[in-house]
Amino acid sequence: MVGVRMGGRRALFILALLFGFLAAFASARPSKTVQEDLAAPSADQGPTHVCHASRFSDLGLDMADYIYCDSSLPFDVRAKDLVDRMTLTEKVNQVGNWATGVPRIGLPKYQWWSEALHGVSNVGPGTFFDDTIPGATSFPTVILSAAAFNQSLWKSIGQAVSTEARAMYNLGKAGLTYWSPNINVVRDPRWGRAIETPGEDPYVVGIFATNYVRGLQDVPGTENTTDLNSRPLKVSSCCKHYAAYDVDAWKGVDRYHFDARVSEQDMRETFLRPFEMCVKDGDVSSVMCSYNRVNGIPACADPYLLKNTIRGEWDLHGYIVSDCDSIEVMYDDHKWLGDSKEDAVAQVLKAGLDLDCGDYYTKALGNSVRQGEVKEADLDKSLKYLYVVLMRLGFFDGSPQFNSLGKNDVCSDANLELATEAAREGIVLLKNDDKTLPLKSCDISKIAVIGPHAKATSAMIGNYAGIPCGIVTPFDGISKYGGEVTSEKGCSDVACKDDSLIFSAMNAAKNADATILLVGLDLSVEAESLDRNDLLLPGYQTQLINQVAESSSGPLVVVIMSAGGIDISFAKNNPKIKAILWAGYPGEKGGRAIADVIFGKYNPGGRLPLTWYEAGYVDMLPMTSMPLRPVDSLGYPGRTYKFFNGSTVYPFGYGLSYTNFSYSVTSPATSVKIKLNKFQHCRNVNYSEQATINNCHAVVIDDLECGYKFGFEVAVENIGKKDGSDVVMVYSKPPEGIVDTHSKQVIGFERVFVKSGETKKVKFEFDACKSLNIVDTSGYNLLPSGGHIIMVGDNVISFPVQLSYN
């Protein structure tokens, strides 16, 4: 999330993003606890909460006089009582990210803004580290965890992060509301925030969101609570940035002024789908709207996007929050409708925005109500949503099941091992000529570790990070495998603006039995507020790789750290470069994970969650062109694997292993028959002239009861000599001849571990409405008739599923 513009609190945020990595090597300064006027918990008391009789007594109040503290009543009744006790001025002071509290009725302060993108972060004022809690587990950045294509891993990471967050809350170091994850689809390879996301496929992004949110929020034993507005929460999660947000700063265009011109087809098919899954399947308790406009309207002021869609169509059980200072951006930069500040806050409140990360609500909303621009009842409604979430979190009544969590639950051995495993599972083997990898340490006495990332520390952590428990650099990890290990930078930093250090690197490679060259990008190249202009390695890095390859006397392994793809065709095609690994930004234990893969302790099974385009792609279309499909009139190619049909460096889903797998499919369903009633009508679909057209082209999915299932079983046999994991990816392809639809789409995936010589069976079951659907140019979600093709793997096995209406 949270972006912020310069000035006051916003400047502090930008500085935290740019220089937060320094915290890994400096002592954290203590600050005030998140709930300043809650008594600090004692060892025998456990964590404090609002409705604590002694708290009220200390305030000179009798808790029995306050219905909102009656735990026998429903949350909505209690929230109404709390809100009804406030004056207008008191109400508006609670709808900024720093809620001031109302001491006269026993309500304490609360800071809503904390972050937990890939570990508990100190970006955002709700969380901090000090001598008591000096750091928290820093998991791999999301793009690398996504490359594991492992749903149980994603949920486990969420569970570990929420455990550490709860432990820190118990110690007064953190809040309970975390504005994570980022689930924007990576539409363009230049986007600087790809590091934060699960990639380019909207279904995969939605599945990641669902699992990570469930890991953060679910309280064991309460997952199936019938009344979702009362379902307990471990911590509160937030899916962001809604919607069509994927331009930060590109050639003079920034997110504060950008108007995303998006068709309803792309909106429904790509930009909204992950958010719908996050709300409906993940039951997330918050959604954050973004800075940009969508078709002329600021996202945070659009009642169709907020009130009608998130709250109405998807039935959010929680609150909607702005990206930080979005109302200010709307007022100062978009200058939408020429609004005054009072007009602006009225517009967003009526659109459905409940909480302002900023101070526009607290400064202007009172006057807006007094002037009659918005009803006070609308403010009351938003406050109730906020307080019901805090009640579900135990902020008012406590959460006894988490009372025992404390210092020993942060940076635990189990969490650090999980962080290592996540990095190992995500690492992608891109090239392995002559089975060079894994290296055999017993055959290698001298290793050269070269490159600007050879001793990477903060670069492995990425952004929205806290203070890691303890970093293992690539050099450290490789050194543990024995032999003499030497290191040369080759480049002074990632920018690699001069070639003066290349000669020393060449000599090191010449005198080594094996060379490991670590190159790539970092936050100085791709980051929030920083999009890329090209898809190349910076500076002299390409020259460094080529010259080291010429000089190496032993095998050369190139390891790339990046989020977005890089055109490394030169290395892919160079026979002297035997192996290439992509390691994303692998978190605090990244060096150990990289070494484990290189030396064969772990067999890589990751798959690319992004297409790696050739460098010329960026010259074909501007980043600001929003359509996913090709724009033939302008010569623009399509975007993502679903619509791009040109050549690539590496395609979406690509990844090798140290072993080989074979597939066989048993009992595939080959037909889905749907009987229509008189209230269900066929819709026309745009076909090419050569296509064979059925009598009933398609039916709008909203008109169907759905539940039409088909499935099959995939037998995965490990026919190689090493145990390993494989990602079974399943795609559907629409009937031949439909115009303006995707070439294929992911409909399911499963990561499976198979020992050498053994076979594992994976069952897949699909709902035709969700897996065989298309979205037409009018925005209708349709289920077309005809022969849909199901592909397992990269078209390793394919078979038709005939869908018909009668």
KEKOLPA-344568 format. One line per 3 residues: number of its first residue (from 1); their letters; for each residue x, y, z of C-alpha. Coordinates in pm, whole numbers, always signed. Each point is the difference from the previous one (the first is absolute). Example, Ala and Ser with C-alpha at 12.3 -4.5 7.8 and 13.67 -1.06 7.14 Angstrom:
1> as> +1230/-450/+780; +137/+344/-66;
end
This chain:
1> mvg> +0/+0/+0; +50/+280/+136; +148/+259/-201;
4> vrm> +46/+341/+120; +83/+337/-138; +256/+237/+142;
7> ggr> -87/+229/+287; -24/-57/+376; -106/-354/+84;
10> ral> +26/-95/-367; +365/+95/-18; +71/-223/+296;
13> fil> -165/-287/-179; +207/+41/-315; +315/+17/+208;
16> all> -104/-321/+173; -34/-172/-337; +331/+130/-132;
19> fgf> +211/-46/+308; -187/-258/+205; +258/-265/-83;
22> laa> +247/+184/+221; -205/-118/+295; +138/-347/-57;
25> fas> +337/+123/+116; -91/+266/+253; -171/-17/+334;
28> arp> -370/+86/-13; -108/+300/+201; -282/-67/+243;
31> skt> -319/+198/-46; -335/+12/+171; -219/-305/+0;
34> vqe> -281/-27/-251; -271/+27/+264; +149/+272/+218;
37> dla> -278/+19/+253; -43/-372/+52; +192/-121/+302;
40> aps> +310/-201/-87; -64/-371/+52; +162/-169/+295;
43> adq> +132/-355/+3; -301/-140/+186; -261/+222/-161;
46> gpt> +51/-86/-366; -77/+255/-269; -232/+284/+87;
49> hvc> -311/+95/-190; -249/+284/-3; -280/-157/+205;
52> has> +207/-64/+309; -168/+105/+324; +321/+135/+152;
55> rfs> +60/+219/-306; -337/+165/+40; +55/+38/+372;
58> dlg> +331/+176/-64; -188/+238/-229; -259/+66/+269;
61> ldm> -266/-196/-191; -218/-302/+71; +26/-248/-285;
64> ady> -348/-134/+80; -144/+329/-127; +130/-64/-353;
67> iyc> -199/-241/-215; +281/-20/-255; +194/-200/+260;
70> dss> -277/-256/+52; +155/-305/-167; -334/-185/+3;
73> lpf> -136/+235/-267; +62/-21/-377; +288/+204/-135;
76> dvr> -223/+224/-212; -211/+92/+303; +309/+79/+203;
79> akd> +155/+203/-283; -319/+205/-35; +0/+76/+372;
82> lvd> +362/+113/-17; -57/+227/-301; -322/+145/+141;
85> rmt> +190/+124/+306; +232/+220/-207; -38/+360/-107;
88> lte> +55/+88/-366; +346/+135/+78; +91/-318/+185;
91> kvn> -126/-212/-290; +210/+171/-265; +308/-38/+219;
94> qvg> -34/-379/-25; -5/-34/-380; +364/+86/-72;
97> nwa> +267/-269/+26; +94/+147/+340; -328/-25/+190;
100> tgv> +26/+232/+300; -241/-189/+225; -264/+146/+231;
103> pri> +123/-20/+362; -327/+125/+147; -176/-321/-115;
106> glp> +297/-232/+52; +108/-29/-363; +380/-5/-46;
109> kyq> +210/+118/-290; +75/-238/-284; +243/+8/-293;
112> wws> -150/-185/-296; +308/+3/-225; +229/-301/+22;
115> eal> +155/-208/-279; +67/-372/-38; +71/-64/-367;
118> hgv> +261/-271/+59; +58/+32/+371; -84/+253/+269;
121> snv> +127/+333/-129; +91/+326/+166; -130/+192/-302;
124> gpg> -306/+169/+144; -24/+151/+349; -199/-286/+153;
127> tff> +302/-227/+47; +352/+52/+130; +303/-191/+120;
130> ddt> +214/+62/+306; +221/-193/+244; -292/-222/+99;
133> ipg> -84/-99/-357; +303/+92/-213; -130/-162/-319;
136> ats> -253/-230/-165; +27/-279/-255; +51/+141/-349;
139> fpt> -147/-246/-247; +77/+15/-373; -166/+283/-186;
142> vil> -339/-99/-138; +111/-46/-361; +238/-280/+105;
145> saa> -242/-168/+239; -256/+8/-282; +246/-187/-223;
148> afn> -33/-301/+232; -361/-47/-120; -66/-162/+336;
151> qsl> -328/+96/+163; +77/-162/+336; +331/+187/+14;
154> wks> -174/+333/-61; -244/-66/+281; +279/-118/+234;
157> igq> +192/+323/-59; -314/+198/+88; -45/-203/+317;
160> avs> +361/+56/+105; -17/+373/-68; -324/+39/+195;
163> tea> +145/-193/+293; +293/+242/+14; -238/+295/-39;
166> ram> -218/-122/+289; +306/-57/+215; +118/+353/-69;
169> ynl> -348/+136/+74; +6/-175/+337; +325/+183/+75;
172> gka> -136/+338/-112; +213/+13/-315; -263/-44/-270;
175> glt> -362/+42/-95; -253/-251/-123; -82/+140/-346;
178> yws> +246/-68/-284; -35/+159/-342; +128/-297/-196;
181> pni> +11/-177/-247; +50/+184/-330; -206/-194/-257;
184> nvv> +27/+219/-308; +60/-200/-318; +333/+76/-169;
187> rdp> -126/+120/-337; +327/+151/-123; +354/-133/+57;
190> rwg> +127/+349/+81; -215/+46/+310; +221/+74/+298;
193> rai> -228/-170/+254; +9/-347/-155; +216/-88/+301;
196> etp> -308/+24/+225; -241/-201/-211; -78/-365/-85;
199> ged> +51/+56/-374; -194/+45/-322; -278/-259/+11;
202> pyv> -317/+129/+172; -109/-347/+114; +340/-79/+154;
205> vgi> +7/+343/+164; -347/-66/+145; +100/-343/+130;
208> fat> +309/+149/+165; -213/+274/+155; -255/-248/+132;
211> nyv> +261/-221/+165; +216/+277/+142; -303/+184/+138;
214> rgl> -134/-321/+153; +340/-55/+159; +2/+348/+149;
217> qdv> -362/+14/+112; -138/-345/+82; -31/-101/+364;
220> pgt> +22/-380/+21; -340/-155/+56; -198/+304/-112;
223> ent> +61/-9/-375; -354/-119/-71; -185/+249/+219;
226> tdl> -340/+58/-160; -26/+370/+84; +305/+138/-178;
229> nsr> -44/+342/+163; +75/-162/+334; +271/-242/-112;
232> plk> +305/+47/+225; +318/+130/-161; +360/-73/+94;
235> vss> +109/+321/-170; -184/+202/-262; +126/-15/-358;
238> cck> -54/+246/-287; +6/-67/-375; +137/+291/-199;
241> hya> +19/+211/-222; -349/+10/-148; -19/+41/-298;
244> ayd> +193/-4/-331; +306/+133/+181; +331/-88/-167;
247> vda> +172/+320/-107; +225/+165/+258; +236/+236/-178;
250> wkg> +80/-47/-367; +136/+268/-231; -172/+287/+176;
253> vdr> -325/-183/+75; -60/-73/+367; -264/-179/+202;
256> yhf> -129/+324/+152; -119/+129/-337; -54/-314/-207;
259> dar> -342/-79/-141; -24/-372/-79; -227/-34/-303;
262> vse> -128/-354/+37; -266/-194/-189; -265/-189/+195;
265> qdm> +135/-316/-159; +350/+51/+143; -139/+133/+327;
268> ret> -206/-311/+72; +238/-251/-151; +329/+124/+141;
271> flr> +1/+297/+235; -296/-88/+225; +24/-378/+7;
274> pfe> +270/-33/+270; -187/+246/+222; -325/-188/-43;
277> mcv> +175/-323/+99; +167/+172/+294; -336/+124/+132;
280> kdg> -217/-301/-83; +243/-286/+55; +250/+154/+239;
283> dvs> -264/+195/+198; +250/+281/+36; -101/+266/+255;
286> svm> +125/+303/-194; +56/+127/-353; +214/+302/-88;
289> csy> -86/+229/-292; +278/+145/-210; +131/+344/-106;
292> nrv> -81/-18/-368; -318/+85/-183; -189/-272/-183;
295> ngi> -170/+129/-312; +7/+353/+135; -115/-65/+356;
298> pac> +242/-23/+296; -13/-359/+125; -76/+109/+356;
301> adp> -293/+215/-116; -172/-252/-225; -321/-137/+157;
304> yll> -18/-266/-272; +338/-139/+98; -39/+39/+377;
307> knt> -360/-5/+121; -154/-190/-289; +272/-256/-69;
310> irg> +210/-62/+313; -273/+59/+254; -303/-103/-207;
313> ewd> +85/-259/-265; +283/-166/+195; -139/+54/+352;
316> lhg> +314/+120/+178; +4/-75/+373; +224/+283/+106;
319> yiv> +106/+351/-96; +132/+187/-304; +309/+218/+49;
322> sdc> +177/+248/-227; +359/-29/-110; +185/+256/+206;
325> dsi> -102/+354/-88; -220/-112/-290; -254/+269/+84;
328> evm> +273/+261/-8; +114/-140/-335; -358/+22/-125;
331> ydd> -19/+364/+113; +348/+126/-93; +96/-210/-304;
334> hkw> -312/-135/-167; -189/+321/+85; -309/-208/-56;
337> lgd> -316/+208/-52; +184/+301/+142; -99/-120/+346;
340> ske> +77/+181/+321; +140/-213/+281; -348/-26/+149;
343> dav> -140/-106/-338; +274/-261/-42; -52/-169/+336;
346> aqv> -374/-3/-56; +46/-166/-339; +220/-282/+129;
349> lka> -207/-65/+312; -316/-31/-209; +189/-224/-245;
352> gld> +72/-243/+283; +343/+97/+139; -3/-79/+373;
355> ldc> +353/+92/+111; +244/+263/-122; +368/-80/+20;
358> gdy> +74/+366/+37; -152/+304/+167; -259/+131/-245;
361> ytk> -287/-175/+174; +105/+127/+340; +49/+357/-125;
364> alg> -291/+47/-241; -271/-258/+60; -152/+183/+296;
367> nsv> -62/+311/-207; -128/-211/-287; -267/-149/+227;
370> rqg> -88/+337/+152; -41/+149/-348; -239/-276/-95;
373> evk> +223/-152/-271; -13/-345/+155; -211/-163/+268;
376> ead> +144/-67/+344; -171/-338/-29; +244/-89/-282;
379> ldk> +288/+71/+237; -169/-211/+268; -24/-292/-241;
382> slk> +372/+15/-78; +92/+17/+367; -210/-308/+71;
385> yly> +186/-194/-270; +328/+102/+161; -96/-90/+354;
388> vvl> -153/-334/-94; +338/-95/-151; +179/+105/+320;
391> mrl> -251/-201/+204; +61/-305/-218; +371/+47/+72;
394> gff> -50/-6/+376; +108/+360/+39; -297/+59/+229;
397> dgs> -35/-341/+172; +342/-159/-35; +103/-317/-183;
400> pqf> +94/-257/+266; +118/-253/-258; +286/+235/-92;
403> nsl> +92/+118/+353; +299/-231/+25; +172/+140/-309;
406> gkn> +306/+208/+77; +364/+66/-78; +87/-365/-63;
409> dvc> -259/-19/-276; +176/+267/-207; +297/-114/-208;
412> sda> -62/-356/+116; +206/-283/-147; -314/-134/-168;
415> nle> -74/+332/-170; +358/+43/-117; -6/-350/-144;
418> lat> -329/+82/-175; +159/+313/-148; +286/-213/-131;
421> eaa> -237/-258/-143; -209/+269/-169; +309/+136/-174;
424> reg> +112/-347/-108; -344/-84/-138; -21/+322/-198;
427> ivl> +344/-6/-165; -32/-76/-371; +255/-197/-201;
430> lkn> +9/+168/-342; +292/-180/-163; +204/-309/+84;
433> ddk> +214/-110/-292; +183/-331/+35; -163/-47/+341;
436> tlp> +254/+242/+145; -215/+47/+307; +3/-112/+268;
439> lks> +367/+64/+64; +178/-271/+194; +191/+166/+283;
442> cdi> +233/-297/+28; +127/+68/-354; +51/+372/+54;
445> ski> +279/+135/+217; -16/+365/-104; -313/+204/-72;
448> avi> -20/+359/-123; -313/+188/+112; -26/+309/-217;
451> gph> -239/+286/-66; -178/+292/+163; -230/-244/+183;
454> aka> +277/-235/+117; -31/+133/+353; -354/+134/-30;
457> tsa> -173/+98/+321; -273/+264/-22; -55/-74/-369;
460> mig> -131/-346/+90; -257/+150/+237; -175/+228/-249;
463> nya> -254/+261/+107; -273/+13/+263; +245/-177/+224;
466> gip> +72/+20/+368; +328/-88/+166; +104/-358/-83;
469> cgi> +99/-241/+274; +335/-74/-163; +107/+11/-365;
472> vtp> +184/-282/-178; +171/+144/-308; +62/-211/-312;
475> fdg> +371/+2/+82; -74/-126/+352; -230/-273/-127;
478> isk> +243/-122/-265; +291/+9/+243; -171/-257/+223;
481> ygg> +40/-261/-272; +374/-5/+51; +302/+68/-213;
484> evt> +180/+328/-49; -254/+270/-83; +116/+334/-135;
487> sek> -210/+302/-92; +26/+285/-248; -265/+265/-61;
490> gcs> +54/+43/-372; -221/+309/+37; +3/+245/+288;
493> dva> -380/-21/+17; -301/-106/-206; +21/+313/-217;
496> ckd> +344/-122/-115; +89/+332/-159; +367/-84/-61;
499> dsl> +191/-310/-101; +306/+50/+219; -72/-302/+221;
502> ifs> -68/-249/-279; +364/-96/-51; +36/-118/+361;
505> amn> -317/-202/-38; +136/-162/-316; +317/-103/+181;
508> aak> -199/-147/+288; -207/-208/-245; +312/-110/-188;
511> nad> +155/-140/+318; -312/-171/+134; -139/-350/-52;
514> ati> -349/+150/-23; -136/+353/-18; -331/+125/+133;
517> llv> -94/+342/-137; -277/+190/+179; -149/+289/-194;
520> gld> -334/+172/-55; -203/+292/+130; -95/+156/+332;
523> lsv> -222/+276/+137; +209/+264/-175; -132/-140/-330;
526> eae> -347/-139/+71; -205/+120/+294; -304/+192/+112;
529> sld> +5/+339/-177; +260/-137/-243; -94/-183/-319;
532> rnd> +260/-135/-241; +74/+142/-344; +157/-315/-141;
535> lll> +29/-374/+59; +379/-17/+6; +258/-53/+269;
538> pgy> +128/+336/+126; +331/+153/-106; +288/-234/-68;
541> qtq> -162/-310/+151; -42/-166/-341; +368/+65/-76;
544> lin> +93/-139/+341; -187/-324/-71; +143/-44/-351;
547> qva> +361/+71/+102; -17/-224/+305; -148/-273/-222;
550> ess> +299/+30/-234; +244/-16/+288; -153/-277/+212;
553> sgp> +200/-318/+13; -284/-192/+165; -378/+1/-31;
556> lvv> -171/+338/+28; -334/+34/+178; -188/+331/-34;
559> vim> -245/+89/+277; -241/+286/-69; -172/+202/+269;
562> sag> -292/+201/-132; -377/+26/+12; -80/+83/-362;
565> gid> +140/-195/-291; +331/+86/-167; +103/-68/-357;
568> isf> +292/-234/+58; -13/-159/-345; +376/+51/-27;
571> akn> +57/-220/+306; -267/-251/-96; +171/-50/-337;
574> npk> +361/+7/+124; +133/-358/+21; +264/+107/+252;
577> ika> -273/+95/+247; -114/-340/+112; -274/+82/+251;
580> ilw> -231/+287/+89; -214/+39/+311; -260/+267/+78;
583> agy> -14/+67/+374; -238/+297/+18; +71/+185/+323;
586> pge> +25/-300/+231; -30/+148/+350; +234/-18/+295;
589> kgg> +97/-365/-53; +40/+44/-374; +371/-76/-1;
592> rai> -59/-336/+163; -282/-83/-243; +206/+90/-307;
595> adv> +291/-214/+120; -229/-294/+80; -130/+5/-356;
598> ifg> +341/+42/-163; +153/-288/+194; -299/-232/-30;
601> kyn> -126/-8/+354; -324/+124/-155; -133/-82/-346;
604> pgg> -153/+318/-149; -366/-11/-98; -101/+365/-31;
607> rlp> -176/+139/-307; +6/+354/-138; -311/+196/+105;
610> ltw> +79/+259/-269; +78/-10/-370; +359/+99/-74;
613> yea> -23/+209/-316; +272/+91/-246; +140/+349/+43;
616> gyv> -177/+133/-308; -340/-49/+164; +24/+338/+172;
619> dml> +41/+173/-336; -324/-149/-130; -242/+178/+232;
622> pmt> -8/+259/+278; -41/-116/+358; -309/+221/+26;
625> smp> -196/-199/-260; -240/-201/+218; -154/-261/-235;
628> lrp> +112/-357/+55; -89/-102/-354; +200/+114/-302;
631> vds> -96/+339/-145; +42/-76/-367; -68/+354/-118;
634> lgy> +302/+122/+199; +216/-307/-46; -1/-71/+374;
637> pgr> +57/-364/+100; -201/-181/+264; +99/-16/+364;
640> tyk> +67/-301/+226; +5/-359/-117; -377/+10/-53;
643> ffn> +16/+250/-287; +363/+34/-117; +89/-225/-292;
646> gst> +354/+115/-76; +333/-156/+93; +122/+14/+359;
649> vyp> +321/-56/+191; -185/-230/+242; -376/-52/+9;
652> fgy> -234/+20/+297; +14/-325/+197; +349/-95/-118;
655> gls> +237/-188/+228; +235/-298/-13; +91/-270/+253;
658> ytn> +293/-228/+74; -228/-290/-84; -268/-73/-262;
661> fsy> -372/-58/+36; -258/-162/-225; -377/+44/+11;
664> svt> -293/-223/-72; -366/+92/+37; -265/-242/+114;
667> spa> -380/+27/-13; -22/+342/-166; -351/+139/-25;
670> tsv> -63/+75/-366; -338/+170/+7; -210/+244/+200;
673> kik> -371/+9/-87; -222/+279/+126; -376/+1/-34;
676> lnk> -145/+349/-28; -338/+110/+125; -227/+258/-161;
679> fqh> +150/+281/+207; +354/-62/-124; +94/+152/-334;
682> crn> +284/-58/-240; +241/+281/-80; +190/+53/-321;
685> vny> +379/-20/+1; +226/+163/-257; +151/-281/-212;
688> seq> +241/+8/-290; -149/-84/-337; +163/-343/-13;
691> ati> -130/-117/+337; -255/-274/+51; -282/+165/+195;
694> nnc> -241/-176/+232; -368/+92/+11; +37/+145/+352;
697> hav> +325/+196/+7; +10/+68/+373; -201/+82/+311;
700> vid> +68/+278/+251; +146/-168/+308; -214/+212/+234;
703> dle> -303/-168/-162; +129/-349/+82; -13/-181/+330;
706> cgy> +348/-136/-76; +150/-292/+188; +62/-185/-328;
709> kfg> +312/-198/+82; +264/-178/-201; +327/-150/+113;
712> fev> +279/-250/-46; +304/-147/+169; +360/+66/-100;
715> ave> +259/-265/+77; +340/+168/+42; +290/-241/-36;
718> nig> +355/+96/+91; +200/-175/-274; +330/+158/+101;
721> kkd> +259/-90/+260; -69/+272/+258; -295/+66/+228;
724> gsd> -171/+326/-85; -310/+218/-15; -206/+72/-307;
727> vvm> -270/+260/-58; -289/-152/-192; -153/+293/-186;
730> vys> -342/-33/-165; -124/+241/-268; -324/+33/-192;
733> kpp> -23/+123/-356; -330/+139/-136; -177/-159/-296;
736> egi> +173/+67/-332; -102/+313/-184; -120/+226/+283;
739> vdt> +131/+350/-66; +151/+231/+261; +53/-257/+272;
742> hsk> +306/-147/+173; +218/-261/-165; -2/-202/+323;
745> qvi> -41/+58/+372; +117/-174/+317; -290/-180/+168;
748> gfe> +189/-205/+257; +342/-101/+126; +150/-225/+263;
751> rvf> +356/-41/+124; +84/-362/+69; +314/-166/+138;
754> vks> +90/-330/-167; +289/-227/+89; +215/-142/-277;
757> get> -173/-292/-168; -332/+63/+174; -335/+136/-115;
760> kkv> -237/+242/+173; -360/+53/-107; -155/+345/+6;
763> kfe> -376/+45/-26; -150/+307/-162; -365/+101/+2;
766> fda> -127/+312/-173; -320/+202/-15; -74/+72/-364;
769> cks> -126/+350/+83; +333/+97/+155; +239/-195/-221;
772> lni> -152/+13/-350; -135/+355/+8; +84/+294/-223;
775> vdt> -76/+370/+40; -131/+168/-313; +52/+355/-118;
778> sgy> -321/+113/+173; +125/-125/+335; -230/-303/+15;
781> nll> +148/-305/+169; -99/-281/-236; +19/-377/-9;
784> psg> +46/-85/-369; -105/-328/-158; +230/-208/-214;
787> ghi> +326/-187/+36; +213/+142/+281; +355/-134/+9;
790> imv> +155/-96/+335; +379/+5/+6; +214/-154/+273;
793> gdn> +342/+160/+19; +134/+185/-301; -234/-198/-226;
796> vis> +164/-325/+114; -345/-157/+1; -316/+152/-143;
799> fpv> -355/-121/-48; -336/+156/-85; -293/+68/+229;
802> qls> -316/+46/-204; -248/+241/+157; -352/+2/-138;
805> yn> -340/+152/+75; -338/-159/-61;
end
